[in-house]
Amino acid sequence: MTQIISRMFATDDQAAKASAELKQRSYQHVFRFSAPAEGAAAIDELVAGMTKVFSPVSEAKIYAEKIAKGSHLVAVHAPFSGGHRAMWVLDSYDPIDAGVPTSTS
C-alpha cells in the first residue's frame, strides 16, 4: 500500500533538491510541478497532469493556482512503511502552505 505525500515550495531550487533526495533514497514515483507557460490552457494542462498522478481535481486546481504564481510542488508515492521518511525529507526543505485544506478525520 502506498500513500501520496506532497509539499509546496517557494523556489525551484528547494523543489529540485527535495525531489533529488527522495530519488536518492530510492523513492521511485516522485513528481515535480512548476509553472507552465502563461495562460489558462497551460493551467488546465497542469491540473490534468496532477490528477493523473495524485490529486483530485478540486485540490489540483488549488495547487495549479499557486504554481502559476511561482510556487513549485513535489509529490511522492511512498510505501506505507516509508511515509514518515518521505515527509521528513520534504519538510527539511522548508515547504510553504499549499492552500489545500487538510482532513481532520
C-alpha positions in Angstrom: 0.0 0.0 0.0 1.2 3.5 -0.8 0.4 6.9 0.4 0.8 10.2 -1.5 2.7 12.9 0.2 3.1 16.4 -1.3 4.7 19.7 -0.3 4.7 23.1 -2.0 8.0 25.1 -2.2 8.7 28.8 -2.8 11.7 28.1 -5.0 12.6 25.7 -7.8 15.9 25.0 -6.1 14.1 23.7 -2.9 11.8 21.6 -5.0 14.6 20.2 -7.1 16.7 19.3 -4.0 13.8 17.7 -2.3 12.9 15.7 -5.4 16.5 14.6 -5.9 16.9 13.5 -2.3 13.7 11.4 -2.5 15.0 9.7 -5.6 18.4 9.2 -4.0 16.6 7.4 -1.1 15.0 5.0 -3.7 11.5 6.5 -4.0 10.6 5.6 -7.5 7.5 7.7 -8.1 8.5 11.3 -7.5 6.7 14.1 -9.4 7.7 17.8 -9.6 5.4 20.5 -10.9 6.5 24.0 -11.8 4.8 27.0 -13.6 3.8 26.2 -17.1 3.7 28.7 -19.9 1.3 31.6 -19.4 -2.4 31.1 -20.0 -5.4 29.2 -18.8 -4.7 26.3 -21.2 -1.4 25.8 -19.5 -3.0 25.7 -16.1 -5.6 23.2 -17.4 -2.7 21.0 -18.6 -1.1 21.3 -15.2 -4.3 20.3 -13.5 -4.7 17.3 -15.9 -1.1 16.2 -15.1 -1.6 16.3 -11.4 -4.9 14.4 -11.5 -3.2 11.6 -13.4 -0.6 11.0 -10.8 -2.0 12.0 -7.4 -4.6 14.7 -6.9 -8.4 15.1 -7.1 -9.4 17.9 -9.5 -10.5 20.2 -6.7 -7.1 20.0 -5.0 -5.2 20.2 -8.3 -6.9 23.5 -9.2 -5.7 25.0 -5.9 -2.2 23.7 -6.4 -2.2 24.9 -10.0 -3.1 28.5 -9.0 -0.2 28.6 -6.5 2.2 27.1 -9.1 1.1 29.6 -11.7 2.1 32.3 -9.2 5.6 30.8 -8.9 5.5 28.1 -6.4 6.7 24.5 -7.0 5.1 21.2 -6.0 6.7 17.9 -5.2 4.6 14.8 -4.7 5.8 11.2 -3.9 4.1 7.9 -3.8 5.6 6.4 -0.7 5.1 2.9 0.6 3.3 3.0 3.9 6.5 2.0 5.7 8.4 4.9 4.1 5.9 7.6 4.6 7.4 9.3 7.6 10.9 9.3 6.0 9.4 10.9 2.8 7.6 13.6 5.0 10.9 14.2 6.8 12.8 14.7 3.6 10.1 17.1 2.1 9.8 19.0 5.4 13.5 19.5 5.6 13.5 21.8 2.5 11.2 24.4 4.2 7.9 23.9 2.4 5.2 26.6 2.3 1.5 26.4 2.8 -0.1 24.8 -0.3 -3.5 26.3 0.4 -5.3 22.9 0.3 -7.5 22.2 3.3 -6.4 19.2 5.3 -8.7 16.5 6.5 -9.4 16.5 10.3 -10.7 12.9 10.3 
